[in-house]
């Protein structure tokens, strides 16, 4: 019974993952907020690392 429940849960999650990926690929515009956020976050982390390493000799930026 446990095996059936685990397999069902995994298959359901995989199905949902495929649906979400296809939605993101074909139905979201290229200038959506998620894409802009990922680009801005990458730029922010690069600039933050540059300034903190130069001023305070920090080695790592935590994602939180």
N, C-alpha and C positions, 0 to 999 in steps of 0.2 A: 504494500500500500504506500509506504514511504517513497519507494522508488518511482512509482507512478506519479505521485505528487511533485517530486523534485523534477522529473522529466517534463511534466506539464508546465511547471513554473518556468523552466529554462526555455522551453519552446515558445511559450507566450512572450517572454522577454525578447527572444530573437525576432519573433514576428513584429512586435512593436518597434524594435530597433530598425528593421527594414522599412517599415512604414514611415518612420520619422526621417530616415536618411533620404528616402525618395521624395518626401515632402520638401526637405531642405534643398535638395538638388534641383527640382523642377518647378516648385511653386513659390519659393521666396525670391524676392527681387535681389539684385546684386548689391544694392545700397541699403540693406536692412540694418537694423540696430545691432544685431548679434555680430555681424561681420565688422561693423564699425568699432564695436567694443573690443573685439579681439585685436584689431589693428592698433587702436589707441592704447590698449593694455601693453602690447609688445613694445611700442614706442616709449611709454612711460617707464617700463622696467629697464629699458636700455639707458635712458637718460638718468634715472634714479641710480642705477649701478655706477654710471660714470661719475656722477657728482659725489656719491657717498664713498666710493673707493678713493677718490682724490682727496677729499676733505677729512674723512674719519677712518680711512683704511679698513672699511668693512669688507668682508669676504663674500657674503651671501645675502640675497634679498629673500625674505620669507614671503610666500604667496598670500598669506593672510593679510 
